[in-house]
């Protein structure tokens, strides 16, 4: 008797499973191919199942500001309140940060490096970030002690804070211990604190150690004015690992050599014109991935588990 072959009905998988599978595809495929396969796949893509973790940090560092804002509003709206992780670089105004916090009911990880939100908007919205456990505010030059104090008062679950600065930001400036003291007085549950190239003194570091007794790692690389007694640190804080203040090897410039303000001409190739909530005509995507002059052949597409449907794209970040 001929052996029967049982085919799997992929269109019958539950949306959560489909979302998990689709998160391993390239963003181009998720946005242009998957929605056209069948109704159940389209539902998975347009629903929150693919957008609970969004990491567009690499792309956002090179995109135009209005593309970034529209992309974020689309992805966050699609997550329908289920967003757990958001990594993005270069927020350009207070309004987009406020929009993020308005939809942060489930957010646990927030990484917004090189962003330009102000102390005022952080103070006003910090109460919406109560579920945050990991926060990266590195290279955010428009915020200071006021913002950190507000975060400390409202984000009681916070265990990791990254507040690194660029070496050029510290050159020739006076000590500024107010941020360190804000952390020391409001964030007792911290286990990891990064303050590389910060203008802080030894006294403010000791305040942090006294106010954050659960610290396991403290990054002080480039904090040249900090002088710690190594023997005292070993005796009093045996479980604490301290990096710096002296830098033993080169400092990772972390793409700061790239001039992100000069947008590549390639950004125009994928400058999608879209409207929020318009998910009906997926055929329009086909033309966005082709170019009469063949310029798309040189465009590198990388994996990432979530991105917008119709936004302006320069490159595709890799999946974690």
C-alpha positions, 0 to 999 in steps of 0.5 A: 500500500502506498505510504500516505504523506501528511502535509503540514497546514502552515496556515492553520498555526495559531498566530502566536506560533506564526509570529515566532516563525516570522520573526526569523525572516527578513523584514522585507519578506515579512512586509511584502511576501508574508501578507500575500500568502493567506489571510491567517499569515496576514493577520499574524503580521498585522497583529501584535504577534510579530512586534512584541520585541522591536530592535531597529537601533542599527537602522534608526541611526541612519534614517531620516527623522520623519521616517523614524517617527512614522516607523515607531508609531506604526510598530508600537501601534501594531504591538497593541500594548504587548511591546516588551522590548524596544531598541532605537537610536536617535529620537529627535523630539519629546513627542515620540518619546511621550508616544512610546511611554503612552504604550509602555504598559508591558515594556521591560527593556528600553534602549533609546541611545543618542536621543534628544528628549528633554528632562521635562518630558521624562519627568512627565512620563516616567510614571508610565515606565513602571515595568522597566527593568533595563534602561539605556540612556547613553549619549542623551545630552538633553537630559540630566539629574532631573530625568534620572531622579524621576526614573528612580522614583517611578521605575522601582523594578530597574536593575540595569541603567546605562548612562554612558557618555561620549569622551568629547562630551567630558572634555574641558568641563567641570565635575557634575555629580548631580546625576550620580547622586540622583542615582544613589538616592533613588535606585537602590535595586540596581545591579548593573550601572554604566557611567563611562566617561562621566564627569563624576568624583570619587565621593559621588561614586561612594554615594552610589555604592552606599545607595545601591547595595545590590550592585554587581557591575559598575562601569567607570571607564573614562571617569578620570577624577574617580580614585578608588582604593582597590584594597578597600573595594575588595574588602568592603564590596567583594562581589562588585566588579568595577571597570575603569576608571582607566581604559586599558585598550581603545574606546569603542567609538560605537559608530560615532565616526559615522556621520548619521546626520548625512543621510545616504542617497540609498535612504531615498530608495526605500523612502516609503510613503505610507499612512497609519492603518492602511494595510489593504494594498500589499501589492504596492510593496513590490515596486518599492524593492526594484529600481530601474537602474539596478541600485537595489542589487547593492542594498544589504538586507539583514534579519530583524524580528520586527519593523514597519510595514510601509516606512522609509528604510535604509538597511535592515538590522540583524535579528538578535 
